[in-house]
Amino acid sequence: MLDAGLDGRTVLITGSAQGLGAALVRACHAEGAHVAALDIDDETNRALANDLDLTGEWIRPVQADLRDPDALAAAYAEVRDWRPVDVLINNAARPLARSLWEITPEEWDDVFAVNLRAVFLLTRAVAADMRDRGFGRIVNVASIAGQTPRPTGAAYGTSKAGMIALTRVFAAELAPYGVTVNAVAPAMIDTAMVRSIGPEALAELTSQVPMGRIATPEEVARVVLFLASRETFVTGATYDVNGGALMR
Ligand SMILES: NC(=O)c1ccc[n+]([C@@H]2O[C@H](COP(=O)([O-])OP(=O)(O)OC[C@H]3O[C@@H](n4cnc5c(N)ncnc54)[C@H](O)[C@@H]3O)[C@@H](O)[C@H]2O)c1
């Protein structure tokens, strides 16, 4: 795939059970990394882990609801008891398409709890250990929705814009310790969520992409792994993976 120097390293991936997260688990496993796979959906997450690694030596499924700070802390304690984390990929997210008039305060808080507060809390916990060890790679999965406005995207888009800002601030704070923090901003990725909008809506959205198609999860995973590379001089960056849908 891409030699990111992950051989023997340990990668913690959130939202690992399906979609891009599952593609990231596969890609890191193929690179020879140990993978701590964290998801709220224990059954699907375990099935993926068993499918790839019957020995249980390489992939450790961990169940947690990232909205719950105590559960998040307990999950990270479990991971760090297993192996020290070299790479953190904040991928889990809660999508929400709701007009400005419909969105409830509870929905707003729920989106921010997963998409931003959990990223802050988990990154801080993991980065403290990375700082002590003098090495770390953190990659945040943001979205084009955080870069350019879309109707019905008030909560989701704003949380992803916050993630891009947080990426830069953490990058500045952690650079002296050998820890890089970067983000990717995909447009549409070919996952179950996107397919569920139906062929006509998908064709309409695809027609707005200069490359004329949506991304495969593997294409996005490759950019994430590049940003997680052992040797890198990139930090605080947001890499667009959007087929030209937004050029800046
Ligand atoms: N699919 C797209 O078109 C697209 C486009 C741009 C950005 N993204 C971003 O890519 C990332 C992955 O997207 P996807 O389409 O694979 O998503 P998905 O919905 O298919 O998977 C998300 C995973 O996160 C887990 N999760 C959700 N809430 C959680 C919680 N509270 N605690 C623990 N786990 C939780 C889910 O169980 C699921 O396995 C997200 O950050 C998303 O915002 C996706």
The ligand as an SDF file (V2000), in Angstrom:
LIG
                    3D

 44 48  0  0  0  0  0  0  0  0999 V2000
  -18.7420    9.1460    4.5170 N   0  0  0  0  0  0  0  0  0  0  0  0
  -18.4590   10.3210    3.9900 C   0  0  0  0  0  0  0  0  0  0  0  0
  -18.8490   10.6540    2.8660 O   0  0  0  0  0  0  0  0  0  0  0  0
  -17.6040   11.2990    4.7550 C   0  0  0  0  0  0  0  0  0  0  0  0
  -17.2650   12.5130    4.1540 C   0  0  0  0  0  0  0  0  0  0  0  0
  -16.4350   13.4050    4.8420 C   0  0  0  0  0  0  0  0  0  0  0  0
  -15.9670   13.0800    6.0970 C   0  0  0  0  0  0  0  0  0  0  0  0
  -16.3250   11.8980    6.6520 N   0  0  0  0  0  0  0  0  0  0  0  0
  -15.8020   11.6030    7.9770 C   0  0  0  0  0  0  0  0  0  0  0  0
  -15.1350   10.3570    7.9170 O   0  0  0  0  0  0  0  0  0  0  0  0
  -15.2450    9.7000    9.1840 C   0  0  0  0  0  0  0  0  0  0  0  0
  -15.7920    8.3040    8.9770 C   0  0  0  0  0  0  0  0  0  0  0  0
  -17.0180    8.4040    8.2700 O   0  0  0  0  0  0  0  0  0  0  0  0
  -17.8440    7.0890    7.8570 P   0  0  0  0  0  0  0  0  0  0  0  0
  -18.6940    7.4640    6.6910 O   0  0  0  0  0  0  0  0  0  0  0  0
  -16.9410    5.9280    7.7700 O   0  0  0  0  0  0  0  0  0  0  0  0
  -18.7970    6.9770    9.1440 O   0  0  0  0  0  0  0  0  0  0  0  0
  -19.7040    5.7620    9.6440 P   0  0  0  0  0  0  0  0  0  0  0  0
  -20.9380    6.3800   10.1910 O   0  0  0  0  0  0  0  0  0  0  0  0
  -19.8280    4.7000    8.5820 O   0  0  0  0  0  0  0  0  0  0  0  0
  -18.8260    5.1480   10.8430 O   0  0  0  0  0  0  0  0  0  0  0  0
  -18.6260    5.8700   12.0230 C   0  0  0  0  0  0  0  0  0  0  0  0
  -18.2140    4.8990   13.1130 C   0  0  0  0  0  0  0  0  0  0  0  0
  -18.1230    5.6560   14.3210 O   0  0  0  0  0  0  0  0  0  0  0  0
  -18.7560    4.9340   15.3630 C   0  0  0  0  0  0  0  0  0  0  0  0
  -19.2790    5.8530   16.3760 N   0  0  0  0  0  0  0  0  0  0  0  0
  -20.2570    6.7770   16.1990 C   0  0  0  0  0  0  0  0  0  0  0  0
  -20.5420    7.3610   17.3750 N   0  0  0  0  0  0  0  0  0  0  0  0
  -19.7120    6.8200   18.3060 C   0  0  0  0  0  0  0  0  0  0  0  0
  -19.5510    6.9980   19.7120 C   0  0  0  0  0  0  0  0  0  0  0  0
  -20.3320    7.8450   20.3970 N   0  0  0  0  0  0  0  0  0  0  0  0
  -18.6120    6.2820   20.3400 N   0  0  0  0  0  0  0  0  0  0  0  0
  -17.8350    5.3790   19.6610 C   0  0  0  0  0  0  0  0  0  0  0  0
  -17.9720    5.1490   18.3400 N   0  0  0  0  0  0  0  0  0  0  0  0
  -18.9010    5.8640   17.6720 C   0  0  0  0  0  0  0  0  0  0  0  0
  -19.8850    4.1850   14.6690 C   0  0  0  0  0  0  0  0  0  0  0  0
  -20.3450    3.0740   15.4220 O   0  0  0  0  0  0  0  0  0  0  0  0
  -19.2490    3.7860   13.3430 C   0  0  0  0  0  0  0  0  0  0  0  0
  -18.6160    2.5340   13.4160 O   0  0  0  0  0  0  0  0  0  0  0  0
  -16.1250   10.5990   10.0480 C   0  0  0  0  0  0  0  0  0  0  0  0
  -15.3230   11.4210   10.8470 O   0  0  0  0  0  0  0  0  0  0  0  0
  -16.8790   11.4270    9.0230 C   0  0  0  0  0  0  0  0  0  0  0  0
  -17.2890   12.6690    9.5610 O   0  0  0  0  0  0  0  0  0  0  0  0
  -17.1290   10.9950    6.0200 C   0  0  0  0  0  0  0  0  0  0  0  0
  1  2  1  0
  2  3  2  0
  2  4  1  0
  4  5  1  0
  4 44  2  0
  5  6  2  0
  6  7  1  0
  7  8  2  0
  8  9  1  0
  8 44  1  0
  9 10  1  0
  9 42  1  0
 10 11  1  0
 11 12  1  0
 11 40  1  0
 12 13  1  0
 13 14  1  0
 14 15  2  0
 14 16  1  0
 14 17  1  0
 17 18  1  0
 18 19  2  0
 18 20  1  0
 18 21  1  0
 21 22  1  0
 22 23  1  0
 23 24  1  0
 23 38  1  0
 24 25  1  0
 25 26  1  0
 25 36  1  0
 26 27  1  0
 26 35  1  0
 27 28  2  0
 28 29  1  0
 29 30  1  0
 29 35  2  0
 30 31  1  0
 30 32  2  0
 32 33  1  0
 33 34  2  0
 34 35  1  0
 36 37  1  0
 36 38  1  0
 38 39  1  0
 40 41  1  0
 40 42  1  0
 42 43  1  0
M  CHG  2   8   1  16  -1
M  END
$$$$
